[in-house]
Amino acid sequence: MGQALGCIQVDQSKVAIKENFGKFNDVLEPGFHCMPWCIGSQVAGYLTLRVQQLDVRCQTKTKDNVFVIAVASVQYRALADKAEDAFYKLSNTREQMNCPSS
């Protein structure tokens, strides 16, 4: 309903990506924002700023020809000042951090 009236609310620990006629315009911080849809403003999506964890399982071979599976926990988060890059340049962050299966 808020978008129909030209107003949106961005929750804490998130940012919204604002576009005008399909082109990046601004990163909206948490809070209340007016976005008049009649002049082409819209929210392209939301990006969480929370720390996320990904458990990565990698199979590797040691010097003595033994295969070992190593599990690493990767913690990552998007930076608010780099939100445009995180939203538009990365398509699938979790898949890009996983080891390729052999």
C-alpha positions as CSV (number, residue, x, y, z in Angstrom):
1,M,0.0,0.0,0.0
2,G,2.9,2.4,0.8
3,Q,4.3,2.2,-2.7
4,A,0.9,3.1,-4.2
5,L,0.9,6.2,-2.1
6,G,4.5,7.0,-3.0
7,C,5.9,6.2,0.5
8,I,8.0,3.3,1.6
9,Q,9.6,2.2,4.9
10,V,13.1,0.6,4.9
11,D,13.6,-1.6,8.0
12,Q,16.7,-1.5,10.2
13,S,19.8,-3.4,9.0
14,K,18.6,-3.1,5.4
15,V,19.0,-0.6,2.6
16,A,16.7,-0.1,-0.5
17,I,18.0,0.4,-4.0
18,K,16.1,3.3,-5.7
19,E,15.8,3.5,-9.5
20,N,14.3,6.1,-11.7
21,F,12.9,4.6,-15.0
22,G,15.1,1.5,-14.5
23,K,18.4,3.4,-13.8
24,F,20.1,3.4,-10.4
25,N,19.4,6.6,-8.5
26,D,20.1,6.3,-4.8
27,V,20.6,4.0,-1.8
28,L,17.9,4.5,0.7
29,E,18.9,4.2,4.4
30,P,16.6,2.8,7.0
31,G,13.6,4.9,7.7
32,F,10.6,6.6,5.9
33,H,11.0,7.8,2.3
34,C,8.7,9.4,-0.2
35,M,9.0,8.0,-3.7
36,P,6.6,9.5,-6.3
37,W,5.9,6.6,-8.7
38,C,4.4,9.0,-11.2
39,I,7.8,10.3,-12.1
40,G,9.4,6.8,-12.5
41,S,10.7,6.2,-9.0
42,Q,10.6,2.6,-7.8
43,V,12.5,0.3,-5.4
44,A,14.6,-2.2,-7.3
45,G,15.2,-4.4,-4.3
46,Y,16.4,-4.6,-0.7
47,L,19.9,-5.5,0.5
48,T,20.5,-6.8,4.1
49,L,23.5,-5.3,6.0
50,R,23.5,-8.2,8.6
51,V,26.4,-10.5,9.0
52,Q,25.7,-13.8,7.2
53,Q,27.5,-17.1,7.4
54,L,28.2,-19.7,4.8
55,D,29.7,-23.1,5.5
56,V,31.9,-24.0,2.6
57,R,33.0,-27.7,2.1
58,C,36.1,-28.1,0.0
59,Q,37.8,-31.4,-1.0
60,T,41.5,-31.2,-1.4
61,K,44.4,-33.6,-1.8
62,T,47.4,-33.7,0.6
63,K,51.0,-34.3,-0.4
64,D,50.7,-38.0,0.5
65,N,47.7,-38.6,-1.9
66,V,45.0,-38.5,0.7
67,F,41.7,-36.7,-0.1
68,V,40.5,-34.5,2.8
69,I,37.3,-32.5,3.1
70,A,37.8,-29.2,4.8
71,V,34.9,-27.2,6.2
72,A,35.3,-23.4,6.5
73,S,32.8,-21.0,7.9
74,V,32.8,-17.7,5.9
75,Q,31.1,-14.7,7.5
76,Y,30.3,-11.8,5.2
77,R,28.2,-8.7,5.0
78,A,27.5,-5.9,2.5
79,L,28.8,-2.5,3.3
80,A,26.3,0.4,3.2
81,D,28.6,2.6,1.1
82,K,29.2,-0.2,-1.4
83,A,25.5,-1.2,-1.6
84,E,25.2,-0.3,-5.3
85,D,28.1,-2.7,-6.2
86,A,26.7,-5.4,-4.0
87,F,23.3,-5.2,-5.6
88,Y,24.2,-4.8,-9.2
89,K,27.6,-6.5,-9.7
90,L,27.1,-9.7,-7.6
91,S,24.5,-12.1,-8.9
92,N,24.7,-15.0,-6.4
93,T,27.1,-14.3,-3.5
94,R,26.7,-17.7,-1.8
95,E,27.3,-19.6,-5.0
96,Q,30.4,-17.5,-5.8
97,M,32.0,-18.3,-2.5
98,N,31.4,-22.1,-2.7
99,C,34.1,-24.4,-3.9
100,P,33.5,-26.1,-7.2
101,S,32.5,-29.7,-6.8
102,S,34.9,-32.2,-8.4
